Amino acid sequence: MNVQAYFARHAQTLVGSLGRIVNQPFAALMTMGVVAVALAVPLFLNLFLTNVRAASGNWNDAFDLSVYIDKKAGPARVQSLAKQLRARGDVAAVRLIGADEAMQEFRADSGFGKALDALSDNPLPDTLVVTPTLTASTPQGTDLLERSIAAMPDVEVVQLDTEWVKRLSAMLDILRRVVLLTAVLLGLGVVLIVGNTIRLDILNRRAEIEVMKLVGATDGFARRPFLYSGIWYGLGGGIMAIILVAAAAAVLARPVDKLAKLYGSSFHLQGLGFATATAVLAGAVGLAWLGSWFAATRHIRGIEPT
């Protein structure tokens, strides 16, 4: 019975706090709108980074290493080297391109067929295309793998052209840090915005709080409706932020698809997923509750009946 009464009081306070917010729609929407903008900015930047990573394609392919074998090495030694590489923990796959196969591809792609017929022998070596594992597909991991393979016998040259990937990775790392800092700063802004709104609400209801304390209400009891008000502000702001970002993604979807088709890509702009939207709502409610708790705890403590 006590448990039921406890939850009944909280439910009554929750609904009552929503009723007060509904009775002041303009002020409530202004607060929720500011919270929504503060949440939408880092959320949109994060969505942008997610789509950039998706648009860049499979980076694991970009980190493939071309291992050119010494022409003096016979087929048996080439196969042995391929077997050693496949046994490594940082190698996902090894593909052998024989010298004859490489010459055929070069003949078909280069257009120098007649000039190549004048060659007395095939100058191209056997080649191993080494694909690192996903965990090793980083600039640091592939550099380490390149040095290790280059030191193996019968290896003449190891070619790895990932400078563009390194630059893009460095830029995205900077952008991720910018997004994180922006999210932290704007999250602090949400705490301050909701806290200031709750502070004004407490000042407007000062007489009511004094009466409550006069009849024996504790600070926690007086603080409860303001905490629920903060939750409603955060929930409303979070929903509005998701709508804003979803609308922005919908506006950009068609131009992005058109640009992707011009480059022969099947890329489509990714929207917000369910998990991301849920995390945004949870974060918005948590930040708003924190702001309301700080404001309510500080100001209600200072109110005493006279």
C-alpha positions in Angstrom: 0.0 0.0 0.0 2.8 2.4 0.9 4.6 1.6 -2.4 1.4 2.2 -4.3 0.9 5.5 -2.6 4.5 6.5 -3.3 4.1 5.9 -7.0 0.7 7.5 -7.1 2.1 10.7 -5.6 4.9 10.7 -8.1 2.5 10.1 -11.0 0.3 12.9 -9.7 3.2 15.3 -9.5 4.4 14.2 -13.0 1.0 15.0 -14.6 0.6 18.2 -12.6 4.0 19.5 -13.7 3.0 18.8 -17.3 -0.3 20.7 -16.8 1.6 23.8 -15.6 3.8 23.6 -18.7 0.8 23.3 -20.9 -0.8 26.3 -19.3 2.3 28.4 -20.3 2.8 27.2 -23.9 4.8 30.1 -25.3 7.3 30.1 -22.5 7.6 26.3 -22.5 8.1 26.2 -26.3 10.7 28.9 -26.1 12.7 26.8 -23.5 12.2 23.6 -25.4 13.2 25.3 -28.7 16.5 26.6 -27.2 17.2 23.1 -25.8 16.4 21.6 -29.2 18.8 23.9 -31.1 21.6 23.2 -28.5 21.1 19.4 -29.0 20.5 19.6 -32.8 23.9 21.2 -33.6 26.2 18.4 -32.3 23.7 15.8 -33.4 23.7 17.1 -37.0 27.6 17.3 -37.0 27.7 13.7 -35.8 25.3 12.6 -38.5 27.6 14.4 -41.0 30.6 12.5 -39.8 28.8 9.2 -40.0 27.8 9.9 -43.6 31.3 11.0 -44.5 32.7 7.7 -43.2 30.0 5.8 -45.1 30.7 7.8 -48.3 34.4 7.0 -48.1 33.6 3.4 -48.8 35.4 0.4 -47.4 38.6 1.8 -46.0 39.9 -1.8 -45.6 40.3 -1.9 -49.4 42.2 1.4 -49.3 44.8 -0.2 -47.0 45.7 -3.1 -49.3 49.4 -3.7 -49.8 50.9 -4.7 -53.1 53.9 -7.0 -52.5 56.1 -7.4 -55.5 58.1 -10.6 -55.4 61.7 -11.0 -56.6 61.6 -12.5 -60.1 64.2 -15.1 -59.1 61.8 -16.6 -56.6 60.0 -19.7 -58.1 56.3 -20.6 -57.8 57.0 -22.7 -54.7 58.6 -19.9 -52.8 55.8 -17.5 -53.8 53.2 -19.9 -52.5 55.2 -20.4 -49.3 55.4 -16.6 -48.8 51.6 -16.3 -49.4 51.0 -19.1 -46.8 53.2 -17.3 -44.2 51.3 -14.0 -44.8 47.9 -15.7 -44.5 49.0 -17.2 -41.1 49.5 -13.7 -39.7 47.0 -12.4 -37.2 46.9 -8.9 -38.8 46.2 -10.2 -42.3 42.7 -10.9 -43.5 43.4 -12.2 -47.0 46.1 -12.7 -49.6 45.5 -12.7 -53.3 48.2 -13.9 -55.8 48.5 -12.2 -59.1 50.9 -14.1 -61.3 53.2 -12.3 -63.7 51.3 -13.6 -66.7 48.0 -12.5 -65.3 49.4 -9.1 -64.5 50.7 -8.7 -68.0 47.3 -9.6 -69.5 45.6 -7.0 -67.3 48.2 -4.4 -68.2 47.9 -5.2 -71.9 44.1 -4.8 -71.8 44.1 -1.6 -69.7 47.1 0.3 -71.1 46.5 0.0 -74.9 50.2 -0.7 -75.5 49.6 -4.2 -76.9 51.8 -3.9 -80.0 54.6 -2.3 -77.9 54.4 -5.1 -75.4 54.7 -7.7 -78.1 58.2 -6.4 -78.8 59.4 -7.5 -75.3 61.5 -10.6 -75.2 60.2 -11.6 -71.7 57.6 -10.5 -69.1 59.1 -7.7 -67.0 56.3 -7.9 -64.4 56.9 -9.9 -61.2 54.5 -12.0 -59.3 52.4 -9.9 -56.9 50.7 -10.6 -53.6 47.8 -8.3 -52.7 47.6 -8.3 -48.9 44.4 -7.1 -47.2 44.9 -6.3 -43.5 42.3 -7.2 -40.9 39.8 -4.5 -39.8 41.7 -3.8 -36.6 45.0 -3.4 -38.6 43.4 -1.2 -41.2 44.8 2.0 -39.7 47.7 4.2 -40.9 49.8 2.9 -37.9 48.8 -0.7 -38.4 49.5 -0.8 -42.1 52.9 1.0 -41.6 53.9 -1.7 -39.2 52.6 -4.5 -41.5 54.5 -2.9 -44.4 57.8 -2.9 -42.6 57.3 -6.4 -41.5 56.6 -7.7 -45.0 59.4 -5.7 -46.5 61.9 -7.6 -44.3 60.7 -11.0 -45.4 62.8 -13.0 -48.0 62.0 -12.8 -51.7 60.1 -9.5 -51.2 61.4 -6.8 -53.5 59.0 -3.9 -53.0 56.0 -3.3 -50.8 53.7 -0.5 -52.2 51.2 1.2 -50.0 49.5 4.4 -51.2 47.3 5.6 -48.3 48.4 9.2 -48.0 44.9 10.4 -48.8 43.4 8.0 -46.2 45.8 9.3 -43.6 44.8 12.9 -44.4 41.1 12.1 -44.3 41.5 10.1 -41.1 43.4 13.0 -39.5 40.7 15.5 -40.5 37.9 13.3 -39.3 39.7 12.9 -36.0 39.8 16.6 -35.6 36.2 16.9 -36.5 35.2 14.2 -34.0 37.0 16.2 -31.3 35.2 19.4 -32.4 31.9 17.6 -32.3 32.7 16.2 -28.8 33.7 19.7 -27.5 30.6 21.2 -29.1 28.4 18.6 -27.5 30.0 19.2 -24.1 29.6 23.0 -24.3 26.0 22.9 -25.6 25.2 20.2 -23.1 26.3 22.6 -20.4 24.2 25.2 -22.1 21.1 22.9 -21.8 21.8 22.5 -18.0 22.0 26.3 -17.6 19.0 27.0 -19.7 16.7 24.6 -17.9 18.2 25.6 -14.6 17.4 29.3 -15.2 13.9 28.4 -16.3 13.3 26.4 -13.2 14.8 29.2 -11.1 12.3 31.7 -12.5 9.5 29.2 -11.9 10.5 28.8 -8.3 10.6 32.6 -7.8 7.1 32.9 -9.3 5.8 30.2 -6.9 7.8 31.3 -3.8 4.6 32.0 -1.8 3.3 28.5 -2.6 6.6 26.9 -1.5 6.6 28.9 1.8 3.1 27.6 2.6 4.2 24.1 1.8 7.1 24.4 4.2 4.9 26.0 6.8 2.8 22.8 6.9 5.8 20.6 7.2 6.9 19.8 3.6 10.5 18.9 3.2 12.8 20.4 0.6 12.7 17.2 -1.4 8.9 17.3 -1.5 8.9 20.9 -2.6 11.6 20.2 -5.2 9.8 17.2 -6.8 7.5 19.1 -9.2 10.3 21.2 -10.5 12.4 18.1 -11.3 9.5 16.7 -13.3 9.2 20.0 -15.1 12.8 19.7 -16.1 12.2 16.2 -17.4 9.4 17.5 -19.6 11.6 20.3 -20.9 14.3 17.9 -21.8 11.9 15.4 -23.4 10.3 18.1 -25.5 13.6 19.6 -26.5 15.0 16.2 -27.4 12.0 15.4 -29.6 12.2 18.8 -31.3 16.0 18.3 -31.9 15.4 14.9 -33.5 12.7 16.4 -35.8 15.0 19.3 -36.8 17.9 16.9 -37.7 15.5 14.5 -39.5 14.1 17.4 -41.5 17.6 18.6 -42.4 18.6 15.1 -43.5 15.4 14.9 -45.6 16.1 18.2 -47.3 19.7 17.1 -48.2 18.9 13.6 -49.2 17.9 14.3 -52.9 20.9 16.6 -53.6 23.3 14.1 -52.1 21.8 11.3 -54.1 22.1 13.4 -57.3 25.8 14.2 -56.5 26.5 10.5 -55.7 25.1 9.4 -59.1 27.3 11.9 -60.9 30.3 10.1 -59.4 28.8 6.7 -60.1 28.2 5.9 -56.5 25.2 4.2 -54.9 25.6 6.1 -51.7 22.5 7.3 -49.9 22.4 9.8 -47.0 21.9 8.0 -43.7 19.4 9.4 -41.3 19.1 9.0 -37.5 18.8 5.5 -36.3 16.5 4.4 -33.5 19.4 3.8 -31.1 20.8 7.3 -31.8 17.4 8.9 -31.3 16.8 7.1 -28.0 20.3 8.1 -26.8 19.5 11.8 -27.7 16.2 11.7 -25.7 17.9 10.0 -22.7 20.7 12.6 -22.8 18.3 15.5 -23.1 16.2 14.3 -20.2 19.3 13.7 -18.1 20.8 17.1 -18.8 17.5 18.9 -18.2 16.9 17.0 -14.9 20.5 17.9 -13.8 19.8 21.6 -14.5 16.5 21.5 -12.7 18.0 19.6 -9.7 20.8 22.2 -9.3 18.4 25.1 -9.5 15.7 23.6 -7.3 18.1 22.4 -4.7 19.8 25.7 -4.4 16.8 28.1 -4.4 14.3 26.0 -2.5 16.8 25.6 0.3 16.9 29.3 0.7 13.1 29.7 1.0 11.8 29.7 4.5 8.3 30.7 5.7 8.1 34.0 7.5 
